[in-house]
Amino acid sequence: MTQQAASDKQCSIDSLNMEHIMISLEESAIAASPREGLYIKGLHVEGAKWDHEEMCLMEPEPMELTCIMPIIHFRPVKEKKKTKGSVYECPCYYFSVRTGSRERPSFMFNIELKCGE
């Protein structure tokens, strides 16, 4: 995805940043692919919950260990917009076991998530 975006924008891959946009729509309401980037679904967050009305992270309910995240639009951009308010750099792991293995580490990247009050 970043290689294609770099080619389209005529810049180097290293100059691109990833912007993460939370989508408030259900999957069935999305009719087409985005013009830039891609949609990701099926991610979970541990130790927090996603508030779909305020579009931000909140404290979880008691005994709630994980929460499904909304669809996220990953969009490569040259200059990333500054996020207003408090932001959590949420690590994204390939495996539920964060340590992974020596041959295949589990950490992939961070996603900036807006935090609630």
mmCIF file of the C-alpha atoms, coordinates in Angstrom:
data_MODEL
# 
_entry.id   MODEL 
# 
loop_
_atom_site.group_PDB 
_atom_site.id 
_atom_site.type_symbol 
_atom_site.label_atom_id 
_atom_site.label_alt_id 
_atom_site.label_comp_id 
_atom_site.label_asym_id 
_atom_site.label_entity_id 
_atom_site.label_seq_id 
_atom_site.pdbx_PDB_ins_code 
_atom_site.Cartn_x 
_atom_site.Cartn_y 
_atom_site.Cartn_z 
_atom_site.occupancy 
_atom_site.B_iso_or_equiv 
_atom_site.pdbx_formal_charge 
_atom_site.auth_seq_id 
_atom_site.auth_comp_id 
_atom_site.auth_asym_id 
_atom_site.auth_atom_id 
_atom_site.pdbx_PDB_model_num 
ATOM 1   C CA . MET A 1 1   ? 0.000   0.000   0.000  1.00 0.00 ? 1   MET A CA 1 
ATOM 2   C CA . THR A 1 2   ? 2.749   2.492   0.925  1.00 0.00 ? 2   THR A CA 1 
ATOM 3   C CA . GLN A 1 3   ? 4.747   1.599   -2.186 1.00 0.00 ? 3   GLN A CA 1 
ATOM 4   C CA . GLN A 1 4   ? 1.726   2.318   -4.394 1.00 0.00 ? 4   GLN A CA 1 
ATOM 5   C CA . ALA A 1 5   ? 1.006   5.576   -2.533 1.00 0.00 ? 5   ALA A CA 1 
ATOM 6   C CA . ALA A 1 6   ? 4.635   6.682   -2.873 1.00 0.00 ? 6   ALA A CA 1 
ATOM 7   C CA . SER A 1 7   ? 4.467   6.008   -6.594 1.00 0.00 ? 7   SER A CA 1 
ATOM 8   C CA . ASP A 1 8   ? 1.172   7.928   -6.943 1.00 0.00 ? 8   ASP A CA 1 
ATOM 9   C CA . LYS A 1 9   ? 2.454   10.893  -4.894 1.00 0.00 ? 9   LYS A CA 1 
ATOM 10  C CA . GLN A 1 10  ? 5.902   10.732  -6.538 1.00 0.00 ? 10  GLN A CA 1 
ATOM 11  C CA . CYS A 1 11  ? 7.801   10.636  -3.263 1.00 0.00 ? 11  CYS A CA 1 
ATOM 12  C CA . SER A 1 12  ? 9.907   8.155   -1.316 1.00 0.00 ? 12  SER A CA 1 
ATOM 13  C CA . ILE A 1 13  ? 8.262   5.559   0.935  1.00 0.00 ? 13  ILE A CA 1 
ATOM 14  C CA . ASP A 1 14  ? 10.240  6.941   3.896  1.00 0.00 ? 14  ASP A CA 1 
ATOM 15  C CA . SER A 1 15  ? 8.564   10.336  3.536  1.00 0.00 ? 15  SER A CA 1 
ATOM 16  C CA . LEU A 1 16  ? 5.058   8.876   4.056  1.00 0.00 ? 16  LEU A CA 1 
ATOM 17  C CA . ASN A 1 17  ? 3.251   8.617   7.391  1.00 0.00 ? 17  ASN A CA 1 
ATOM 18  C CA . MET A 1 18  ? 0.175   6.573   8.169  1.00 0.00 ? 18  MET A CA 1 
ATOM 19  C CA . GLU A 1 19  ? -2.980  8.402   9.196  1.00 0.00 ? 19  GLU A CA 1 
ATOM 20  C CA . HIS A 1 20  ? -5.602  6.371   11.092 1.00 0.00 ? 20  HIS A CA 1 
ATOM 21  C CA . ILE A 1 21  ? -9.207  7.486   10.668 1.00 0.00 ? 21  ILE A CA 1 
ATOM 22  C CA . MET A 1 22  ? -11.927 5.761   12.689 1.00 0.00 ? 22  MET A CA 1 
ATOM 23  C CA . ILE A 1 23  ? -15.015 5.007   10.601 1.00 0.00 ? 23  ILE A CA 1 
ATOM 24  C CA . SER A 1 24  ? -18.361 5.254   12.392 1.00 0.00 ? 24  SER A CA 1 
ATOM 25  C CA . LEU A 1 25  ? -20.214 3.278   9.697  1.00 0.00 ? 25  LEU A CA 1 
ATOM 26  C CA . GLU A 1 26  ? -21.064 -0.407  9.786  1.00 0.00 ? 26  GLU A CA 1 
ATOM 27  C CA . GLU A 1 27  ? -19.318 -2.636  7.255  1.00 0.00 ? 27  GLU A CA 1 
ATOM 28  C CA . SER A 1 28  ? -22.540 -3.096  5.264  1.00 0.00 ? 28  SER A CA 1 
ATOM 29  C CA . ALA A 1 29  ? -22.824 0.696   4.773  1.00 0.00 ? 29  ALA A CA 1 
ATOM 30  C CA . ILE A 1 30  ? -19.414 0.939   3.067  1.00 0.00 ? 30  ILE A CA 1 
ATOM 31  C CA . ALA A 1 31  ? -20.011 0.462   -0.649 1.00 0.00 ? 31  ALA A CA 1 
ATOM 32  C CA . ALA A 1 32  ? -16.525 0.921   -2.094 1.00 0.00 ? 32  ALA A CA 1 
ATOM 33  C CA . SER A 1 33  ? -12.840 0.910   -1.258 1.00 0.00 ? 33  SER A CA 1 
ATOM 34  C CA . PRO A 1 34  ? -11.306 4.222   -0.201 1.00 0.00 ? 34  PRO A CA 1 
ATOM 35  C CA . ARG A 1 35  ? -9.588  6.364   -2.862 1.00 0.00 ? 35  ARG A CA 1 
ATOM 36  C CA . GLU A 1 36  ? -6.358  6.187   -0.845 1.00 0.00 ? 36  GLU A CA 1 
ATOM 37  C CA . GLY A 1 37  ? -5.270  3.522   1.624  1.00 0.00 ? 37  GLY A CA 1 
ATOM 38  C CA . LEU A 1 38  ? -7.458  0.725   2.897  1.00 0.00 ? 38  LEU A CA 1 
ATOM 39  C CA . TYR A 1 39  ? -10.009 -0.191  5.522  1.00 0.00 ? 39  TYR A CA 1 
ATOM 40  C CA . ILE A 1 40  ? -9.067  -2.569  8.364  1.00 0.00 ? 40  ILE A CA 1 
ATOM 41  C CA . LYS A 1 41  ? -11.627 -4.369  10.525 1.00 0.00 ? 41  LYS A CA 1 
ATOM 42  C CA . GLY A 1 42  ? -11.480 -6.946  13.275 1.00 0.00 ? 42  GLY A CA 1 
ATOM 43  C CA . LEU A 1 43  ? -8.959  -5.293  15.599 1.00 0.00 ? 43  LEU A CA 1 
ATOM 44  C CA . HIS A 1 44  ? -9.485  -5.564  19.361 1.00 0.00 ? 44  HIS A CA 1 
ATOM 45  C CA . VAL A 1 45  ? -8.244  -3.346  22.174 1.00 0.00 ? 45  VAL A CA 1 
ATOM 46  C CA . GLU A 1 46  ? -7.325  -4.738  25.605 1.00 0.00 ? 46  GLU A CA 1 
ATOM 47  C CA . GLY A 1 47  ? -7.848  -2.857  28.851 1.00 0.00 ? 47  GLY A CA 1 
ATOM 48  C CA . ALA A 1 48  ? -10.027 -0.142  27.306 1.00 0.00 ? 48  ALA A CA 1 
ATOM 49  C CA . LYS A 1 49  ? -13.198 0.255   25.296 1.00 0.00 ? 49  LYS A CA 1 
ATOM 50  C CA . TRP A 1 50  ? -14.077 2.284   22.241 1.00 0.00 ? 50  TRP A CA 1 
ATOM 51  C CA . ASP A 1 51  ? -16.869 4.822   22.615 1.00 0.00 ? 51  ASP A CA 1 
ATOM 52  C CA . HIS A 1 52  ? -18.655 4.799   19.239 1.00 0.00 ? 52  HIS A CA 1 
ATOM 53  C CA . GLU A 1 53  ? -20.564 8.014   19.980 1.00 0.00 ? 53  GLU A CA 1 
ATOM 54  C CA . GLU A 1 54  ? -17.593 10.134  21.115 1.00 0.00 ? 54  GLU A CA 1 
ATOM 55  C CA . MET A 1 55  ? -15.156 8.253   18.820 1.00 0.00 ? 55  MET A CA 1 
ATOM 56  C CA . CYS A 1 56  ? -12.518 7.870   21.529 1.00 0.00 ? 56  CYS A CA 1 
ATOM 57  C CA . LEU A 1 57  ? -10.986 5.401   24.001 1.00 0.00 ? 57  LEU A CA 1 
ATOM 58  C CA . MET A 1 58  ? -12.652 5.148   27.397 1.00 0.00 ? 58  MET A CA 1 
ATOM 59  C CA . GLU A 1 59  ? -12.216 3.159   30.593 1.00 0.00 ? 59  GLU A CA 1 
ATOM 60  C CA . PRO A 1 60  ? -13.660 -0.356  30.169 1.00 0.00 ? 60  PRO A CA 1 
ATOM 61  C CA . GLU A 1 61  ? -16.654 -1.674  32.052 1.00 0.00 ? 61  GLU A CA 1 
ATOM 62  C CA . PRO A 1 62  ? -15.805 -3.918  35.041 1.00 0.00 ? 62  PRO A CA 1 
ATOM 63  C CA . MET A 1 63  ? -14.719 -7.394  33.895 1.00 0.00 ? 63  MET A CA 1 
ATOM 64  C CA . GLU A 1 64  ? -14.592 -6.272  30.241 1.00 0.00 ? 64  GLU A CA 1 
ATOM 65  C CA . LEU A 1 65  ? -11.178 -7.410  29.011 1.00 0.00 ? 65  LEU A CA 1 
ATOM 66  C CA . THR A 1 66  ? -11.356 -6.685  25.281 1.00 0.00 ? 66  THR A CA 1 
ATOM 67  C CA . CYS A 1 67  ? -13.410 -4.512  22.977 1.00 0.00 ? 67  CYS A CA 1 
ATOM 68  C CA . ILE A 1 68  ? -13.841 -4.639  19.200 1.00 0.00 ? 68  ILE A CA 1 
ATOM 69  C CA . MET A 1 69  ? -12.566 -1.527  17.452 1.00 0.00 ? 69  MET A CA 1 
ATOM 70  C CA . PRO A 1 70  ? -14.466 0.207   14.654 1.00 0.00 ? 70  PRO A CA 1 
ATOM 71  C CA . ILE A 1 71  ? -13.336 -0.020  11.052 1.00 0.00 ? 71  ILE A CA 1 
ATOM 72  C CA . ILE A 1 72  ? -10.117 1.972   10.655 1.00 0.00 ? 72  ILE A CA 1 
ATOM 73  C CA . HIS A 1 73  ? -9.092  3.765   7.464  1.00 0.00 ? 73  HIS A CA 1 
ATOM 74  C CA . PHE A 1 74  ? -5.317  3.507   7.067  1.00 0.00 ? 74  PHE A CA 1 
ATOM 75  C CA . ARG A 1 75  ? -4.278  6.320   4.746  1.00 0.00 ? 75  ARG A CA 1 
ATOM 76  C CA . PRO A 1 76  ? -0.692  7.123   3.705  1.00 0.00 ? 76  PRO A CA 1 
ATOM 77  C CA . VAL A 1 77  ? -0.014  10.873  3.793  1.00 0.00 ? 77  VAL A CA 1 
ATOM 78  C CA . LYS A 1 78  ? 3.036   13.085  3.318  1.00 0.00 ? 78  LYS A CA 1 
ATOM 79  C CA . GLU A 1 79  ? 2.309   15.303  6.298  1.00 0.00 ? 79  GLU A CA 1 
ATOM 80  C CA . LYS A 1 80  ? 0.344   13.968  9.231  1.00 0.00 ? 80  LYS A CA 1 
ATOM 81  C CA . LYS A 1 81  ? -2.206  16.270  10.852 1.00 0.00 ? 81  LYS A CA 1 
ATOM 82  C CA . LYS A 1 82  ? -1.677  17.110  14.510 1.00 0.00 ? 82  LYS A CA 1 
ATOM 83  C CA . THR A 1 83  ? -4.302  15.406  16.658 1.00 0.00 ? 83  THR A CA 1 
ATOM 84  C CA . LYS A 1 84  ? -6.124  17.693  19.066 1.00 0.00 ? 84  LYS A CA 1 
ATOM 85  C CA . GLY A 1 85  ? -6.514  16.530  22.643 1.00 0.00 ? 85  GLY A CA 1 
ATOM 86  C CA . SER A 1 86  ? -4.935  13.546  24.315 1.00 0.00 ? 86  SER A CA 1 
ATOM 87  C CA . VAL A 1 87  ? -3.793  10.681  22.124 1.00 0.00 ? 87  VAL A CA 1 
ATOM 88  C CA . TYR A 1 88  ? -2.703  7.142   23.013 1.00 0.00 ? 88  TYR A CA 1 
ATOM 89  C CA . GLU A 1 89  ? -0.089  5.487   20.831 1.00 0.00 ? 89  GLU A CA 1 
ATOM 90  C CA . CYS A 1 90  ? -1.715  2.052   20.852 1.00 0.00 ? 90  CYS A CA 1 
ATOM 91  C CA . PRO A 1 91  ? 0.621   -0.789  19.848 1.00 0.00 ? 91  PRO A CA 1 
ATOM 92  C CA . CYS A 1 92  ? -0.771  -3.210  17.282 1.00 0.00 ? 92  CYS A CA 1 
ATOM 93  C CA . TYR A 1 93  ? 0.363   -6.829  17.513 1.00 0.00 ? 93  TYR A CA 1 
ATOM 94  C CA . TYR A 1 94  ? 0.126   -9.629  14.964 1.00 0.00 ? 94  TYR A CA 1 
ATOM 95  C CA . PHE A 1 95  ? -0.358  -12.303 17.641 1.00 0.00 ? 95  PHE A CA 1 
ATOM 96  C CA . SER A 1 96  ? -2.412  -12.125 20.830 1.00 0.00 ? 96  SER A CA 1 
ATOM 97  C CA . VAL A 1 97  ? 0.777   -13.177 22.647 1.00 0.00 ? 97  VAL A CA 1 
ATOM 98  C CA . ARG A 1 98  ? 2.711   -9.920  22.455 1.00 0.00 ? 98  ARG A CA 1 
ATOM 99  C CA . THR A 1 99  ? 6.162   -11.444 22.736 1.00 0.00 ? 99  THR A CA 1 
ATOM 100 C CA . GLY A 1 100 ? 5.896   -13.369 19.468 1.00 0.00 ? 100 GLY A CA 1 
ATOM 101 C CA . SER A 1 101 ? 9.025   -15.384 18.758 1.00 0.00 ? 101 SER A CA 1 
ATOM 102 C CA . ARG A 1 102 ? 12.625  -14.637 17.868 1.00 0.00 ? 102 ARG A CA 1 
ATOM 103 C CA . GLU A 1 103 ? 11.937  -15.510 14.232 1.00 0.00 ? 103 GLU A CA 1 
ATOM 104 C CA . ARG A 1 104 ? 8.647   -13.608 14.077 1.00 0.00 ? 104 ARG A CA 1 
ATOM 105 C CA . PRO A 1 105 ? 8.149   -10.645 16.400 1.00 0.00 ? 105 PRO A CA 1 
ATOM 106 C CA . SER A 1 106 ? 4.556   -9.811  17.233 1.00 0.00 ? 106 SER A CA 1 
ATOM 107 C CA . PHE A 1 107 ? 4.702   -5.975  17.262 1.00 0.00 ? 107 PHE A CA 1 
ATOM 108 C CA . MET A 1 108 ? 3.718   -4.368  13.937 1.00 0.00 ? 108 MET A CA 1 
ATOM 109 C CA . PHE A 1 109 ? 3.079   -0.616  14.435 1.00 0.00 ? 109 PHE A CA 1 
ATOM 110 C CA . ASN A 1 110 ? 1.345   1.992   16.623 1.00 0.00 ? 110 ASN A CA 1 
ATOM 111 C CA . ILE A 1 111 ? -2.093  3.454   15.974 1.00 0.00 ? 111 ILE A CA 1 
ATOM 112 C CA . GLU A 1 112 ? -2.929  6.907   17.351 1.00 0.00 ? 112 GLU A CA 1 
ATOM 113 C CA . LEU A 1 113 ? -6.226  6.701   19.249 1.00 0.00 ? 113 LEU A CA 1 
ATOM 114 C CA . LYS A 1 114 ? -8.052  9.687   20.682 1.00 0.00 ? 114 LYS A CA 1 
ATOM 115 C CA . CYS A 1 115 ? -8.616  9.411   24.450 1.00 0.00 ? 115 CYS A CA 1 
ATOM 116 C CA . GLY A 1 116 ? -11.774 10.451  26.244 1.00 0.00 ? 116 GLY A CA 1 
ATOM 117 C CA . GLU A 1 117 ? -12.193 12.204  29.558 1.00 0.00 ? 117 GLU A CA 1 
# 
